[in-house]
Amino acid sequence: MLSDLRYAVRALLRAPAFSLIAILTLALCIGANSAIFSVIHSVLLKPYPWPNSDRLVYCYNNYRNLGLENVGVSIPDFLDRSTQVEGFADAAIYNIKSFNLTEGAQPERVVGLVASPSLFSTLQTGAAHGRVLTSEDAVLGATKTVVLSHALWSNRFGADTGIVGRTIRLNGEPHVVVGVMPESFYFPTPRMQLWVPFVFTDAQRSDNERGTEFSSMIARLKPGVAPESIQRELDLIQARNAQRLPDQAPFWKSAGFGGGVSGFLERNVGEVRGMLWLIQGGVAAALLIGCANVSSLLLARAVARERELAIRAALGAGRARLIRLLVSESLILFGAGGLLGLLVGSWGIDILSSSLMSNLPRAFAIELDGTVFTLTLVCALACGLVFGALPAWSAAKGDAAAALKEAGTRGTAGRRTQFLRSALVVTEIALAVMLLSTAGLLMKSFQRLQEQNPGFNAEHVLTARMSLPEKSMTTRTKSSASSPPCSPPCAHCPA
């Protein structure tokens, strides 16, 4: 086998133009497939960095008769479901909030999560240094605490292990750092820099807070529990609440109010799953077209080498040996194309993750990892074996005596070779038509989406989101009201 590979390398080096065209064709097709599969693997297939993440689900409210399928949850809804749903092993409520970190001379705006301490037990994750939040941290009047992300701990505090127990100021209020999370941990996205406890007031726990649905709820299913059984429990809870709160029941009924549950992964990627698999199907068709092209080139090369193969057969080389020799060339071509395709794929990933697909869920995780690397090389070698075996089988099946008698005077391929070549051409055309028609439909759909009227004039309109600390704004308003008017009075001074 090694002698066959060495001979195949020498034969390909003697035909540099053929080898270069074949390798570049395969590199482009395999590179496109590795780039798109990297996106699919990172977004749709790779598990989250929490144990048994497939058992995590979102729990939310909906108003089906109003067309509102997901409006978050209120604190009373969370308390009902976290204590009454038997299928939940654990549950947590959270919302995103910005903070002013004023530790040190340079203030910084950071993004964090206000979460019930059960978040960490729901995710089954502990701290790398110190501890995570506990129920004692979420008691009214308790010392304010905070858990830092590994990135914030490293960048802002120089990875100082003595940070645990120190006090930092968030929105002007002191918070004791109780822990630092591992480097691999994030929730719900890597941009979260800290976590503070969600402290419920008595007013927030009351039924009057129902409808204040500004938070998200995540839960962990018990082993063997299906989401369908959770849905039945949510319906029972809502039925009991409707009997207990007759004043709110008519609105709930007319609005179609209820609870819902969906898988954590499905909730995050459900809207893009079909699109990504469609794109993968398109580049897979392009790969098959490229492989068929290279197979046609190998078939033409085998016809040109018919006399050489006939001499080898006359000297005692069996059909299996000839096929092995030709397949070795194919495997070298496809292997080289696969390695170069990995480089093309890495470039493609940089382009996709930085621009075209930067808004995809989990776009931060898109990378050419070991799984994609291995699958790309296996796919390249498998294609080399399949598409190289066809021309090798056709060439090795020829009549050696007839080929030697003709001494290379025949200018056309045999009937069997012509049939195989025609089959490859038909396959290429069919795949190309399918690919072009799909691309045309996608472009047409995109054009129609662009032509949709949003209901307002969107030209020259910018959006911005600002979050200001309520306590600071209240203090500033009071001080402004008590300050004397300007001299001379400005437009904002009281009359």
C-alpha positions in Angstrom: 0.0 0.0 0.0 2.9 2.4 0.8 4.4 1.7 -2.6 1.1 2.5 -4.2 0.9 5.8 -2.4 4.5 6.7 -3.3 3.9 6.0 -6.9 0.6 7.9 -6.8 2.4 11.0 -5.4 5.0 10.8 -8.2 2.3 10.4 -10.9 0.4 13.4 -9.6 3.6 15.5 -9.5 4.2 14.7 -13.1 0.7 16.2 -13.9 0.8 19.5 -11.9 -1.9 21.2 -13.8 -4.4 18.4 -13.3 -3.4 18.0 -9.6 -3.7 21.8 -8.9 -7.1 22.1 -10.5 -8.5 19.1 -8.7 -7.1 20.1 -5.3 -8.3 23.7 -5.6 -11.8 22.6 -6.7 -12.0 20.2 -3.7 -10.6 22.8 -1.3 -13.3 25.4 -2.2 -16.1 22.9 -1.9 -14.8 21.2 1.2 -13.9 24.6 2.8 -17.5 25.9 2.3 -18.9 22.7 3.9 -16.6 22.9 6.8 -17.4 26.6 7.4 -21.2 26.0 7.3 -21.0 22.8 9.4 -19.0 24.7 12.0 -21.9 27.1 12.3 -24.4 24.3 12.5 -22.3 22.4 15.0 -21.8 25.4 17.2 -25.3 26.7 17.0 -27.5 23.6 16.8 -25.5 20.6 17.9 -23.0 21.5 20.5 -24.3 21.1 24.1 -24.3 24.0 26.5 -21.5 24.1 29.1 -23.8 22.9 31.9 -24.3 19.3 33.0 -27.3 17.6 31.3 -28.2 20.8 29.4 -30.8 18.9 27.4 -33.1 18.8 30.5 -33.2 22.6 30.7 -36.4 24.3 29.6 -37.8 27.8 29.5 -41.1 28.5 31.2 -43.1 31.5 30.1 -46.5 33.1 29.9 -48.6 33.5 26.8 -51.8 35.3 25.7 -52.7 33.2 22.7 -55.9 35.1 21.8 -53.9 38.3 21.7 -51.1 36.8 19.5 -48.5 36.9 22.3 -46.7 33.6 22.6 -44.0 34.6 25.0 -44.1 37.5 27.4 -41.9 36.3 30.2 -43.1 35.6 33.7 -44.1 37.5 36.8 -42.7 36.7 40.3 -46.0 35.1 41.6 -46.0 32.9 38.5 -42.5 31.8 39.2 -43.3 31.1 42.8 -46.3 29.0 41.8 -44.5 27.0 39.2 -41.2 26.4 41.0 -43.1 25.0 44.0 -46.1 23.2 42.4 -44.7 21.7 39.2 -43.7 18.2 40.2 -41.6 17.7 37.1 -39.2 20.5 37.9 -36.1 19.4 39.8 -35.1 23.1 40.2 -36.0 26.5 38.7 -34.8 30.1 38.6 -35.9 33.5 37.6 -33.7 36.3 36.2 -33.5 39.5 34.2 -30.6 41.5 32.6 -29.5 44.7 34.2 -26.7 47.2 33.7 -24.5 48.4 36.6 -22.0 51.2 37.1 -18.9 49.6 38.6 -17.0 52.3 40.5 -14.3 50.2 42.1 -11.0 52.0 41.6 -10.2 55.2 39.8 -11.9 54.3 36.5 -15.7 53.7 36.5 -17.0 51.1 34.1 -20.4 50.1 32.8 -21.0 46.4 33.1 -23.8 44.0 32.2 -25.1 41.6 34.8 -27.9 39.3 35.8 -30.3 39.8 38.6 -31.1 36.2 39.4 -32.6 34.0 42.1 -29.8 32.1 43.8 -31.4 28.9 42.5 -29.9 29.7 39.1 -26.6 28.0 39.9 -28.2 24.9 41.3 -30.5 24.8 38.3 -27.4 24.9 36.0 -25.6 22.6 38.4 -22.5 24.8 38.4 -20.3 25.9 41.3 -17.8 28.8 41.6 -14.1 28.5 40.8 -13.2 30.8 43.8 -15.4 31.4 46.8 -19.1 30.3 46.5 -22.2 31.0 44.4 -25.3 32.9 45.6 -27.4 31.2 48.3 -30.9 31.7 49.6 -29.5 33.8 52.5 -28.3 36.4 50.0 -31.8 36.9 48.7 -33.3 38.0 52.0 -34.5 41.6 52.5 -32.0 43.6 54.5 -29.2 41.1 54.0 -25.7 42.3 52.9 -25.7 42.8 49.2 -23.5 40.2 47.4 -22.2 39.7 43.9 -20.6 36.8 41.9 -18.1 37.9 39.2 -17.5 36.3 35.8 -14.0 35.0 35.1 -13.5 37.6 32.4 -14.4 40.6 34.7 -12.3 39.1 37.5 -9.3 38.8 35.1 -9.7 42.1 33.2 -10.8 44.4 36.0 -9.2 42.9 39.1 -6.1 41.3 37.6 -7.2 37.7 38.6 -6.6 38.6 42.2 -7.7 35.5 44.3 -8.1 37.8 47.3 -11.1 39.5 45.6 -13.4 37.1 47.5 -14.7 38.9 50.6 -13.8 42.4 49.3 -16.5 45.1 48.8 -17.1 46.7 45.4 -19.6 49.4 44.5 -22.4 48.8 42.0 -24.6 51.7 41.2 -23.2 53.4 44.2 -24.1 50.6 46.6 -21.6 48.3 48.4 -21.6 44.7 47.3 -19.5 41.9 48.9 -17.8 39.6 46.3 -18.6 36.1 47.4 -17.3 34.2 44.4 -15.8 34.0 40.9 -17.2 31.7 38.2 -15.1 29.3 36.1 -13.7 30.5 32.8 -16.0 28.2 30.8 -19.2 29.3 32.5 -21.6 31.8 31.0 -25.3 32.4 31.3 -27.3 33.3 29.4 -24.5 34.7 27.1 -20.8 35.3 27.6 -21.3 39.1 27.8 -22.7 38.7 31.4 -20.1 40.0 33.8 -21.7 39.5 37.2 -24.6 38.0 39.0 -26.5 39.6 41.9 -29.4 38.0 44.0 -33.0 38.7 43.0 -34.6 39.8 46.3 -38.4 39.6 46.4 -40.4 42.1 48.4 -43.7 41.2 50.0 -45.4 43.4 47.4 -43.8 41.5 44.5 -44.9 38.2 46.0 -48.5 39.2 46.1 -51.2 38.5 43.5 -51.2 42.2 42.5 -47.9 41.6 40.7 -49.4 39.1 38.3 -49.1 40.6 34.8 -45.8 42.3 35.6 -43.9 39.9 33.3 -40.5 41.4 32.9 -38.4 38.4 33.9 -37.4 35.0 32.4 -37.7 31.6 34.0 -35.6 28.6 33.4 -36.1 25.1 35.0 -34.4 21.7 35.0 -36.6 18.7 34.3 -36.4 15.6 36.5 -35.0 12.6 34.7 -37.6 10.9 32.5 -40.0 13.9 32.6 -41.3 15.0 29.2 -42.3 18.7 28.4 -45.8 17.5 27.6 -46.4 16.5 31.2 -45.1 19.9 32.4 -47.6 21.6 30.2 -50.5 19.7 31.9 -49.2 20.8 35.3 -49.0 24.4 34.1 -52.6 24.3 32.9 -53.7 22.9 36.3 -52.0 25.7 38.2 -53.6 28.3 36.0 -57.1 26.7 36.5 -56.6 26.8 40.3 -55.5 30.5 40.1 -58.6 31.3 38.0 -60.8 29.8 40.7 -58.9 31.6 43.5 -58.9 35.0 41.7 -62.3 35.5 40.1 -61.6 39.2 39.4 -58.8 38.3 37.0 -60.3 35.2 35.6 -62.5 36.9 32.9 -59.5 38.7 31.4 -57.3 35.5 31.5 -60.1 33.6 29.7 -60.7 36.2 27.0 -56.9 36.7 26.4 -56.2 33.0 26.3 -53.7 33.4 29.2 -51.6 30.4 30.2 -48.2 29.0 30.7 -45.9 27.4 28.3 -42.6 25.4 28.3 -40.0 24.8 25.6 -36.6 23.3 25.4 -33.7 25.6 26.2 -31.9 24.8 22.9 -35.1 24.9 20.8 -36.1 28.2 22.2 -32.8 29.8 21.3 -32.3 28.3 17.9 -35.7 27.3 16.7 -36.1 30.3 14.3 -32.8 29.7 12.5 -32.7 25.9 12.5 -34.4 25.5 9.1 -32.4 28.2 7.5 -29.1 26.7 8.6 -29.9 23.2 7.4 -31.1 24.6 4.1 -27.7 26.4 3.6 -25.9 23.2 4.6 -27.9 21.3 2.0 -26.8 23.9 -0.6 -23.1 23.6 0.1 -23.4 19.8 0.3 -24.8 19.9 -3.3 -21.9 22.1 -4.3 -19.5 19.5 -2.8 -21.2 16.8 -4.8 -20.8 18.8 -7.9 -17.1 19.4 -7.2 -16.6 15.7 -6.5 -18.3 14.8 -9.7 -16.1 17.2 -11.6 -12.9 15.7 -10.1 -14.2 12.2 -10.8 -14.7 13.2 -14.4 -11.1 14.5 -14.5 -9.9 11.2 -13.0 -11.9 9.3 -15.6 -10.4 11.3 -18.4 -6.9 10.7 -16.9 -7.5 7.0 -16.7 -8.5 6.9 -20.4 -5.3 8.7 -21.3 -3.3 6.1 -19.2 -5.1 3.1 -20.8 -1.9 1.8 -22.4 0.1 2.1 -19.2 -2.6 0.2 -17.3 -2.7 -2.5 -20.0 1.1 -3.0 -19.7 0.8 -3.3 -15.9 -2.0 -5.9 -16.5 0.2 -7.8 -19.0 3.0 -7.9 -16.5 0.8 -9.6 -13.9 -1.0 -6.8 -12.1 -4.5 -7.9 -11.1 -7.6 -5.8 -11.4 -7.6 -5.2 -7.6 -4.0 -3.9 -7.8 -4.9 -1.5 -10.6 -8.0 -0.3 -8.8 -5.9 0.2 -5.6 -3.3 2.2 -7.5 -5.9 4.6 -9.1 -7.8 4.9 -5.8 -4.6 5.9 -4.1 -4.2 8.9 -6.4 -7.8 9.8 -5.7 -7.3 9.6 -1.9 -4.2 11.8 -2.1 -6.1 14.4 -4.1 -9.1 14.4 -1.8 -6.9 14.4 1.3 -4.9 17.3 0.1 -8.1 19.1 -0.9 -9.5 18.4 2.6 -6.5 19.9 4.3 -6.5 23.0 2.2 -10.3 23.1 2.6 -9.8 23.4 6.4 -7.7 26.5 5.8 -10.4 27.9 3.5 -13.0 26.9 6.1 -11.2 28.8 8.8 -11.2 32.0 6.7 -14.9 31.4 5.9 -15.7 31.1 9.6 -14.0 34.4 10.4 -16.1 36.1 7.7 -19.3 34.4 8.8 -18.9 35.0 12.5 -17.8 38.6 12.1 -20.5 39.8 9.7 -23.0 37.6 8.0 -24.0 35.4 10.9 -22.9 37.5 13.9 -26.5 37.8 15.1 -27.1 34.1 15.3 -27.7 32.6 18.7 -24.4 31.3 20.1 -22.4 33.0 17.3 -19.6 33.5 19.8 -19.0 29.8 19.9 -18.5 29.3 16.2 -15.1 27.7 15.6 -13.3 25.1 13.7 -13.0 22.6 16.6 -11.8 19.0 16.7 -15.2 17.6 15.8 -15.4 19.7 12.6 -11.7 19.0 11.8 -12.2 15.2 12.1 -15.5 15.2 10.2 -14.0 17.3 7.4 -11.1 14.9 6.8 -13.3 11.8 7.1 -15.7 13.3 4.6 -12.9 14.2 2.2 -11.4 10.7 2.3 -14.8 9.1 2.0 -15.6 11.2 -1.1 -12.2 10.3 -2.5 -12.9 6.6 -2.0 -16.3 6.7 -3.5 -15.7 9.1 -6.4 -12.3 7.7 -7.1 -13.5 4.1 -7.2 -15.9 4.7 -10.1 -13.2 5.8 -12.7 -10.7 3.3 -11.2 -13.2 0.4 -11.6 -14.0 1.5 -15.2 -10.4 1.8 -16.2 -9.3 -1.5 -14.6 -12.1 -3.5 -16.3 -10.7 -2.8 -19.8 -9.3 -5.4 -22.1 -5.5 -5.3 -21.8 -4.8 -7.2 -25.0 -7.0 -4.9 -27.1 -5.5 -1.9 -25.6 -2.0 -3.1 -26.4 -2.9 -4.0 -30.0 -4.4 -0.5 -30.6 -1.2 1.0 -29.1 -2.9 4.2 -28.2 -4.4 4.8 -31.6 -7.9 4.9 -30.3 -8.9 8.5 -29.8 -12.2 8.0 -27.9 -13.1 6.3 -24.7 -15.0 3.0 -24.6 -18.7 2.6 -24.4 -18.6 1.8 -20.6 -16.4 4.9 -19.9 -18.6 7.1 -22.0 -21.7 5.9 -20.1 -20.0 6.6 -16.7 -18.9 10.1 -17.9 -22.4 10.9 -19.1 -23.9 9.7 -15.8 -21.5 12.1 -13.9 -22.5 15.0 -16.2 -26.2 14.3 -15.7 -25.6 14.2 -11.9 -23.7 17.5 -12.0 -26.4 19.3 -14.1 -29.2 18.0 -11.8 -27.5 19.1 -8.7 -26.6 22.5 -10.2 -30.2 23.1 -11.3 -31.5 22.2 -7.8 -28.9 24.5 -6.2 -29.7 27.4 -8.5 -33.4 27.1 -8.1 -33.1 27.0 -4.3 -30.8 30.0 -4.4 -33.3 31.8 -6.7 -36.2 31.1 -4.3 -34.2 32.3 -1.3 -33.3 35.6 -3.1 -36.9 36.1 -4.1 -38.0 35.6 -0.5 -35.4 38.0 0.8 -36.5 40.6 -1.8 -40.1 40.3 -0.6 -39.0 40.7 3.0 -37.1 43.8 2.1 -40.2 45.2 0.4 -42.5 44.7 3.4 -43.8 48.0 4.9 -42.9 48.2 8.6 -45.7 50.7 9.2 -43.5 53.7 9.6 -40.8 55.6 7.7 -37.6 53.9 8.7 -35.2 56.1 6.8 -32.7 58.1 8.8 -34.1 56.6 12.0 -31.6 55.4 14.7 -32.3 53.5 17.9 -30.5 53.6 21.2 -30.9 51.9 24.6 -29.9 53.7 27.8 -30.1 52.4 31.3 -29.6 54.9 34.2 -29.5 54.0 37.9 -32.9 55.0 39.4 -31.4 55.9 42.8 -28.9 58.4 41.2 -31.6 60.0 39.1 -33.9 60.4 42.0 -31.1 62.0 44.1 -30.2 64.3 41.2 -33.8 65.4 40.7 -34.2 66.4 44.4 -31.0 68.3 44.4 -31.9 70.1 41.2 -35.3 71.1 42.6 -33.7 72.5 45.8 -30.9 74.4 44.0 -31.3 78.1 43.3 -32.1 79.3 39.7 -29.3 80.2 37.4 -28.3 83.8 36.9 -29.5 84.8 34.4 -32.3 82.1 34.6 -32.1 79.5 31.9 -34.9 77.7 30.1 -35.0 74.9 32.6 -35.2 77.1 35.8 -38.6 77.3 37.5 -40.6 80.5 36.8 
